[in-house]
């Protein structure tokens, strides 16, 4: 069994479960730190495991294909061995990167031709070679190649794009089923629900993904320019459409409030660059709200970074010291802030799981979202 559903919350769609992989079990709901090119920026794997308590990290097929390349990863024995990470890894197929490279790519029925942002070299993703590349990378969970439509796309474009994604999905599944893992452990495959902000398209996509009967269901094409309320509306549409016996992964989302609202709507898995990207720029997520640690307000505040935080950095460093690190331009500041934010996100989903099991998730969520959405400074 890949996904074991343990608890349903009585007054929402929130649920707690476990993903079973050959590299370890993953309790859900879960947040996955983003390790785009084989590293979570500025954070040691030791700290990811022991302090942040990450159960799974994410890599990106587009970036890993360009650097260091699948030949080198294969020679190393797969991405786990190359980066010295013995817990699960999920790889995004690169569909979002293709979407973000609008000026450098061309999408056809065959696949997507794109130009490297590094050296201008040309490459192509087809459904078949995208599966092959992810087999070579060796992630525990691999994603279908999709076209990620912008949140502002009109209905006709979104429909055409979604239908092409479904034709690509058929080819992806065929390739996945006719190939085998390369490194001696099982790999799982997730199709991706697209459909932009149109309920009828999202429902159609959900039915097709359900009929495909693969290992999980990803939800893509959200938090890409549409209003937050529209994202929640699409999750409301999907919460009753996707299979209940498979994990649901909301791709690239988002703020702490987004994550709690997603959990409330039945989502099990999340990833986002926000904890590390915002951390490198001095924004901290805390249990009382967000902080800009570079503000003068914190210059003489010797209290812990987050008194309610559970990580080493929360207890070891004061707000005044962390602000000093940023003002002085020391790289340690970005490292501390990134570690704090990641630990906060993992703590957030851990507490959500505890309240789901206790049966009071909705009440706790409503109280918590208000706090987390405040800007303290």
Steps between C-alpha positions, in 0.01 A plus 500: 500500500644838398250726680338406828217728609489510880261776606230721350408822676128499592423859395722552193677311222828503696657158540810334642682211337834344420687462172706182500816512285817293488692799638269542798148579611358851461223615737242723335418781474859579407704791369793424267800738504605589146844371403486611138847395383571245774529741793262695718668840477726577794390205716707194595337160455586432863284795606222404256477160666576566866375852567255587222374140493442485126364161392527561125658762273424608145730515197429645158536309175561808285784633717659161568496419128699817429730472804659261584330288231350153516822326387683614810206426730473151351874436547463602865224240545207742499422831665477357853860384489626802309366745760535268805131500590351172623139611534236529226527743207228626266582648160287757319487419128607853404160610372503813714849598385386457141203727580730763650730495194232635265753687285731197476269210421265359238222256585377249240314170511835319511615684810675818601819636345678748723818700524723470806503809720866417572669475162225524239527134397185340362322203658168322466267344753268234364274293723725201434841653561369693801416169668840363395678802649318463831580128503868596461478762774347233720233687698260295711206700359503624141256730327330496161607755238233770481443845363452748782260767377515852648225592744379767259451265200165517322269198493582383147875508558466329838284225345738443209798491738328259740404262219860494377617431855264200507632368170851537639386318814400193299848489350665558839308213659581267212871582534491468878337158480740365237815611691645404835675684786879508456628496857323216676209680667141574396399822328148644508327709234262797539288653220427872527158665502495816288207714381593852612219675693209331321299257718374290209857449374628412845221244544572347160872480579430344840285228340771418247770487768276280717437263210876476436526330842863587567667543840394854588341819370681831461324834462689740275442838343407682821678792665609606150332839479140431600348659815539295818121467524500331157762251616282409799197474273682248276603297805137502614402368156756219519459387860201285409627390159842346567534144634505486879740205507786686328721784625429849367791733430448875449802614301693817584272635773557706712462719809430343842137609467480346150627171639247486783217589261625230261506241778144601592404418139657154498856566380774275642828627347649844438821659375608860453820705477348766725658391832855517365455779244326730746742398773798607291335841473437537873132397521428259784182300549415466870207380707401863562529616138766606249806705594739707291807436710695778326278767656660719770224392739693179570844658554483463881253213526687219674203263510515173302425515128169325566424420865256232388740350246639151543825516302855547621533843337184624674657429837862586419469845340326825586317732265768764565780265398321381187431861397869578553592214266280645225617857550863381492439299182607172663383186319422345838198728522342346190584150626343559842187657349461220245537231767252677725239535224532139388473376858192719544334351190574144614375585849185648344404182315596287803263699722232483231534122501468492880179703488357285220557193715356679805190593296516877547692607189242748366481698825879507537546598135264795522679631809844443352447647151414837653827510693718377216357757257609798714805711426670584828735750339 
